[in-house]
Amino acid sequence: MRAITLPSHGGPEVLTLADVPDATAGPGEVLVDVAATAVNRADLLQRQGFYEPPAGASPYPGLECSGVISALGEGVAGWSVGDQVCALLAGGGYAEKVAVPVGQLLPLPAGLSLVEAAALPEVTCTVWSNVFQLAALQPGERLLVHGGTSGIGTCAIQLAVRHGADVTTTVGSPDKAARALELGASKAVLYKDEDFVEAGPFDVILDNMGAMYLDRNVTALGTNGRLVIIGMQGGVKAELNLAAMMTKRASLHATSLRARPTEEKAAIVAAVLAAVWPAVEAGEVKPVIDRVLPLDQVAEAHRIVEASGHIGKVVLTT
């Protein structure tokens, strides 16, 4: 099969399309012939040498995919060869075939193409597990989403608004602000010119920046507020004002999805299937795709995401 390999770490130019041994399905896994995958910032970190795959995972980038089941591993029940699916992965999406633990499979949502479905697993699992399970966002509460036109941001806006929350987001341009408002946000803060703290207080903050925003995030939290950090684009070390946290009775969570045990991922995927898939199939939550490129243009896809020159997801087709 063909896959995107990393002979070395560095810029997008190190991504190399090569012939590699076929993936095979082990016990409790299915083999998926990949139709499409999507680019996540974790893929950029892996390419740069800062985010290696968990032990036992595929060495190739790609944290989600869509495709067709072509083989069943030992002990797999409930799925058949020929089923159209999408999947949450620990790696391996940038390839023509990938082995997927059965608990990380999702059926192709009715009304969506395989290309559209490739943009869903990572964002829906990330948003549901962090905003709704961990932070327990409630109807009527205020949510701040940093990077509102990222893949995660576009999903978080739609799901939170559907849940009855009021959503504010930070964005980098007027065009992105307009798109965030179209998706349902009540306010879009242009972070280059405005301070998001002034739009607070917020009950929940979903943050992809890390250290750079930590102090202001704490300031922007309301009483009993919950700050969930899922990215480190703005650095990894910062001082935390514990007095402010204690006064507000606030909580801080720092989480990742990729390295969780398969049992935890399976539980998240099951929750997404039950809570999110009906909304997707009803057209209430839609994948937002900026562009679709062939797998051999993966370097260009990485450049686009690295420059934040996109809205939603950049999808690669095999």
N, C-alpha and C positions, 0 to 999 in steps of 0.2 A: 504494500500500500504506500501511498505518498503521505508525508507528514511534514509539518514545519519543525525543523530542528534548530538547536542552538549550539553550533560548534564552538562559540565563544560568547561572552557577554559584551554588551555595548549598545550602539544605536540600532535603529530599525534595520540597517543594512546587514546585521548578523543573522537575521531570520532567513533560514535556508530551506527551500522545498527539496526534499530528498526521498529516495526510495528506502523504506525501512521494513523490518519484518512485520507481518500482519499481526494486529491485535487479536487475542483470543479470549473467549469468555470462560472464566473460572467458575467454581461453585458459587451459586447465588448471584451470578452475573448474567447479563445478556450482551450480545455483540450487536452494536448499532452501526449500520452503514450511514455515515454522516452526510446529511444534505447541506447543513449550514451550521455555523458557529457564530459567536459574537465576541468582540474585543472588549475586555475589561481592563481596568487600570492595574489589576493584579498581574495581568499578562505583561504589561510594560515593566513592572518591577521584576518579574522573573527574567525577562530579557536582559535587564540591567544587572542581574546577579544579586538582587536584594530579597528575593522571595522564592526560595526553592520549593519544589513540590513536596508534600508529605511523604513519609516512607511508604513505599509500595505503590505510589501513584505513577501514572504515565509521566515520562520526562518532557513530553511535548506540552506547549501552552494550550490554553482553552478550557474554561471553567463551565461551559454549557454547550449544548448542541441540540440539533433536531435531526431526525432521520427515520430509518426503517429497521426494525429488528431483523437480523439475518441469521442469528443462532442463539440458542438457549443453553446456559450452563447447567451443570448438575443441580437439581433441587429447585429449579425455578418453576413456579406455578402462577397462573393468572395472566400470563402474557404468551403471545404466539408469534412465530416467524411471520413477517409481513405487517405487524402492527406499526402504525405511525406514531412516533413518540417524540418528546423532548426530554432533556435530562440535565440534572445538576451534576457536575463533574469535579474531581480534584485535579484534573489535568487531562490532556489528550484530545481536546475538541478540535485542535488544528490538524486534523488528519482525516483520512477517508474512512477509517473504522476506529471505534473505541469500545472498550469493555466498560459496562456500567453496572454497579451494584443495583439489584432489582428495586431496592427501596428508594432509589434516586430517580426513578422513571416517572414521567407524567404523560398521560395520553395527549395526543394532538388535540387542542381545543377545537370544538366544532366551529366552522366558519373561518378558520385561520389556515394559511398555507404553512408548509414546513419552514420556509424562509422567515415568515413572521414569528413563528413559534420559537425559533432559535434565540430571539431577543428576550424571552420571558424567564427561564428558570433561575438565573442568578439574581436578577432584580427582584422577582417576586419572593424568593426565599429570603433574601437579605432584608427586604422591607418588612415582610410579615414577621420574621423572627425578632427583629429589633424594635420596630415601631409598635407592633401590636402585641407580641408575646412578652418581650422584655420590658418595654416602657409602658405597656398597657394603655395606649392612647384611648381616651374616652370621647364619645360624642360631645360636642360643645367645647372641647379643649382646643388650645392653640398649639400648632406644630410649626416649628421653624425647620426648613429643609435647606441645608447648604448645597449649592450646586444643583439648583432646581431643574436644569435642563439636561443633566446627565441621565444616563440610563436609569440609575437608582432614583434620581430626583423626579423624573417624569412619572415613574411608577408610584413613588411615595405620595406625590400630589394627588393622583387619581384615587388611590386607595383610601387616603385620609379624608378627602372630600366626600367620597361615597360613604364613609363611616360617620359623617356628620361633624368632622373637625374643621376648624378654620386654619388655613395654611398660608404661611408667609415663606418666601424663598429668597435666597440670594442668587444673583445672576451677574454675568459679566458684560452684557450689552443690552440695548433697548430691544433688539430683535428677540433675544432670549427672554427678556421680561415679558414681551407680548405673548410668546409661546407658553410661558408658565401660567399666565393669566387665562389663556385659552383652555389650558388643562384643568383649571379650577382654582388656582391660587387666588387669594383675595388681595395679596400684595407681593410685588417683586422688588427687592431692594438691589439697586445697582451698587455692588460692593466696592467699586473703584471710587465712587463719589459719595456714598451714604454709609452710615453706621447702622448695622442691623440691630444693635442694642436699643436704639431709639424706637424700634418697632415692637419691642417687647412689652410686658413680660410674656414668656412662653411656658407652657406646661411640659412640652417635649421638644428637644432639639436633636436632630439627626445630623451629625457632623462628619465630614470627610476630610477635614483639614488638620485636625490634631493640635499640635503645640501652638501654632500661630493664633488659633482662635480660642484657646482654652479660657483665658481670663475673661474675655468678652462674652463667651458662652455662659460662663457662670454668672456674670452680671446680668445677662439677658434672661436667665431662668426666673420663673416665679416661685412662689411658695409651693413646696412639694414637687418642684420641677425635676425632670429626668433628662440628663444629658447622655446621649449614646454616641460614642465615637467609633466610626467604622473605617476610618482612613487616616493617613499620615502625610497628606500632600504638603502640609505646612510644617513638617518637622515632628520629632518624636519626644522632645524634652521641654517642659515648661513648669513654672511654679503654679501650685494649686492653692487658692485662697480657701483654706478649710473653714475659717470663720464665716465667710459668706455662705459656704455650703451648709454649715450647721444652722445658721440663722434662718435660712430658707427651708431647712429640712430636705435638702435636695440630694439627689443621688447621681453618681457618674458610673457609666458602664462602658468598657472598652472591649469590643468583640471582633471576632473574625469568623468566617464560615468554612473556609477551605480545609482547615486541619481538624475539624470536629470529627469525632468518631462516626462511623457509618450509621450507627443506631440513632444518633442525634440528628444527622442529616435526614434520615428516613422519617423521623417524627416531624421535622419541619416540612418536608415535601408532602407528607400526608395532610398536614394542616393547610398548606397552600392549596392542595387539591380540593379540600372541603370548603375552604373559605374564599379563595380567590378565583378558582377556575369557573365557578358559576358566573361571576361578574365578567370574566373575560368572554365567556361564551355568549353572554347577554349583550356584549358590546359596551358595557359600562366601564371597563378598564381595557385599554388598547396598548399593544406594543408600539413604542415610538421609535421609528427607524430612520436615521439620518441618510444612510446610503448603504448599498449592497455592492460588494466588490468580490471578485474571484479570489480564491485562496492564494494564488501566485502574486497577488498585489497586497499581501499582508504587511509589507513594509510601509506602504502608503497608508494603510489603515491605521497602523501604529502612529505614524506622523500626525494624522488628523486628530486622533484621540489625545496624543501628547500635547498638541497645541490648543486643546479644548475647542477645536473648530467644528464641533458637531452639536446636534440636539438629539438626545436619545441615544440609540445604539448604532454602532457600525457593525454590519453583519458581513461575514465571509461565507461564500458558497464553495462547495467542493466540485 
